[in-house]
Amino acid sequence: MIKKGGTYVVMGLLNTDSIAYATGKMIEDLGGKVIYTAQNERLKKIFFDRGCPYLSQEDKDTLDIRYCDVTVEDEVRELFKGIGDVNGVVHSIAFANPKTCLGNHIYTDAFEDIKQGFQISCASLATVSQFAQEHMPKGGAIVTLSFASQIAFPYYNWMGVNKAALEALVRALAREYGREHVRVNAVSAGPLTTKAAKSIPHFAHLARTWKKISPLPWDTIKDKQEVANAVLFLLGEYSKKITGQTIYVDGGASAIGGELLSHERPSKTMTAKRKAAAKERLERMRILQKQHQQGK
Ligand SMILES: NC(=O)c1ccc[n+]([C@@H]2O[C@H](COP(=O)([O-])OP(=O)(O)OC[C@H]3O[C@@H](n4cnc5c(N)ncnc54)[C@H](O)[C@@H]3O)[C@@H](O)[C@H]2O)c1
């Protein structure tokens, strides 16, 4: 999947709840070298002071974290210049002022906030891709993170608009950089408990909604790992001919219409019917085994 010894830049580390952290950790576990980026020096310090309470000092010492504010082109250019050749980049970055861009009403006259949200959450992928691909002489992969842009969820307002634009940008970048053998894709994830998610008004409502619309059980904490798995797939060798796509890792919520009926809702535990069938299978196997031992 991941190229052993390959270099992967994972952008958007805030704390160990970040999707960036789950992804970077997995890349490291599979033998890749990870360079994380935090937005600035202050946020890097916050990461070490209170963002990673469960990491040992040894683990902290091994983390390579650099700064990069994606709204500052020189910082993005310098980041990649300082790293050399890279195999893959994860753009796990978004921001929009929750007071003006998220909430009860879509209308706002805070155009500067709208522009800022668009620049950070969408346009920055083009900046990152431009400077990253110059350091991918043998090709590479860029993966960004999206959320349910095909439908409108309450409160998500301008961020929903930014995500729709981000997915359109993924297609445009895939078209441009294909000739360089650089692939660009997005993973559209279901709701996950992170700092960015907590700034979405009524995030708990969104998480509850997922229980009603996701055919598979969806865990807002544990399923970060499933999202990271898909990011790794898109970074690696098994997705060589996939580019310009948005892959949904959302429990299937994007594929169905309306709420699940009560008999369709996923159960965390096995239903009584499936339990009985499993017991019967086990019993049958025991009888067969016994007959075999008796030479029948
Ligand atoms: N958490 C969810 O429910 C969810 C679901 C689908 C998609 N996503 C997307 O996943 C991505 C990562 O978010 P997360 O949930 O891990 O939250 P997070 O808060 O841990 O990560 C967001 C990151 O964006 C960074 N950032 C903001 N402005 C920046 C700038 N100007 N320059 C550089 N970095 C900047 C923040 O510092 C932070 O590290 C985002 O694009 C988010 O929209 C999240």
The ligand as an SDF file (V2000), in Angstrom:
LIG
                    3D

 44 48  0  0  0  0  0  0  0  0999 V2000
  -14.3770   15.6650   11.6260 N   0  0  0  0  0  0  0  0  0  0  0  0
  -15.3050   15.4150   10.7260 C   0  0  0  0  0  0  0  0  0  0  0  0
  -16.4580   15.0910   11.0260 O   0  0  0  0  0  0  0  0  0  0  0  0
  -14.9560   15.5000    9.2550 C   0  0  0  0  0  0  0  0  0  0  0  0
  -15.7520   14.8200    8.3300 C   0  0  0  0  0  0  0  0  0  0  0  0
  -15.4360   14.9260    6.9800 C   0  0  0  0  0  0  0  0  0  0  0  0
  -14.3610   15.6880    6.5800 C   0  0  0  0  0  0  0  0  0  0  0  0
  -13.5980   16.3330    7.5180 N   0  0  0  0  0  0  0  0  0  0  0  0
  -12.4720   17.1460    7.0400 C   0  0  0  0  0  0  0  0  0  0  0  0
  -11.2680   16.5970    7.5090 O   0  0  0  0  0  0  0  0  0  0  0  0
  -10.2840   17.6100    7.5090 C   0  0  0  0  0  0  0  0  0  0  0  0
   -9.5340   17.5840    8.8280 C   0  0  0  0  0  0  0  0  0  0  0  0
  -10.3680   17.9850    9.8790 O   0  0  0  0  0  0  0  0  0  0  0  0
  -10.3950   17.2590   11.3030 P   0  0  0  0  0  0  0  0  0  0  0  0
  -11.7970   16.8280   11.4940 O   0  0  0  0  0  0  0  0  0  0  0  0
   -9.2960   16.2980   11.4380 O   0  0  0  0  0  0  0  0  0  0  0  0
  -10.2090   18.4960   12.3170 O   0  0  0  0  0  0  0  0  0  0  0  0
   -8.9030   19.1940   12.9200 P   0  0  0  0  0  0  0  0  0  0  0  0
   -9.4200   20.4370   13.5760 O   0  0  0  0  0  0  0  0  0  0  0  0
   -8.1210   18.2520   13.7220 O   0  0  0  0  0  0  0  0  0  0  0  0
   -8.0700   19.5840   11.5980 O   0  0  0  0  0  0  0  0  0  0  0  0
   -8.2740   20.7640   10.8630 C   0  0  0  0  0  0  0  0  0  0  0  0
   -6.9010   21.3300   10.5950 C   0  0  0  0  0  0  0  0  0  0  0  0
   -6.9630   22.4330    9.6840 O   0  0  0  0  0  0  0  0  0  0  0  0
   -5.8890   23.2850   10.0770 C   0  0  0  0  0  0  0  0  0  0  0  0
   -5.9590   24.6060    9.4600 N   0  0  0  0  0  0  0  0  0  0  0  0
   -6.9480   25.5240    9.5370 C   0  0  0  0  0  0  0  0  0  0  0  0
   -6.5650   26.6610    8.8880 N   0  0  0  0  0  0  0  0  0  0  0  0
   -5.3210   26.4230    8.3750 C   0  0  0  0  0  0  0  0  0  0  0  0
   -4.3870   27.1930    7.6210 C   0  0  0  0  0  0  0  0  0  0  0  0
   -4.6620   28.4490    7.2570 N   0  0  0  0  0  0  0  0  0  0  0  0
   -3.2020   26.6300    7.2920 N   0  0  0  0  0  0  0  0  0  0  0  0
   -2.8960   25.3660    7.6650 C   0  0  0  0  0  0  0  0  0  0  0  0
   -3.7280   24.5890    8.3940 N   0  0  0  0  0  0  0  0  0  0  0  0
   -4.9250   25.1170    8.7480 C   0  0  0  0  0  0  0  0  0  0  0  0
   -6.0560   23.3450   11.5920 C   0  0  0  0  0  0  0  0  0  0  0  0
   -4.9260   23.9170   12.2240 O   0  0  0  0  0  0  0  0  0  0  0  0
   -6.2290   21.8710   11.8860 C   0  0  0  0  0  0  0  0  0  0  0  0
   -4.9760   21.2530   12.0760 O   0  0  0  0  0  0  0  0  0  0  0  0
  -11.0000   18.9190    7.2120 C   0  0  0  0  0  0  0  0  0  0  0  0
  -10.9100   19.2110    5.8360 O   0  0  0  0  0  0  0  0  0  0  0  0
  -12.4370   18.5620    7.5630 C   0  0  0  0  0  0  0  0  0  0  0  0
  -13.3900   19.3880    6.9020 O   0  0  0  0  0  0  0  0  0  0  0  0
  -13.8520   16.2430    8.8370 C   0  0  0  0  0  0  0  0  0  0  0  0
  1  2  1  0
  2  3  2  0
  2  4  1  0
  4  5  1  0
  4 44  2  0
  5  6  2  0
  6  7  1  0
  7  8  2  0
  8  9  1  0
  8 44  1  0
  9 10  1  0
  9 42  1  0
 10 11  1  0
 11 12  1  0
 11 40  1  0
 12 13  1  0
 13 14  1  0
 14 15  2  0
 14 16  1  0
 14 17  1  0
 17 18  1  0
 18 19  2  0
 18 20  1  0
 18 21  1  0
 21 22  1  0
 22 23  1  0
 23 24  1  0
 23 38  1  0
 24 25  1  0
 25 26  1  0
 25 36  1  0
 26 27  1  0
 26 35  1  0
 27 28  2  0
 28 29  1  0
 29 30  1  0
 29 35  2  0
 30 31  1  0
 30 32  2  0
 32 33  1  0
 33 34  2  0
 34 35  1  0
 36 37  1  0
 36 38  1  0
 38 39  1  0
 40 41  1  0
 40 42  1  0
 42 43  1  0
M  CHG  2   8   1  16  -1
M  END
$$$$
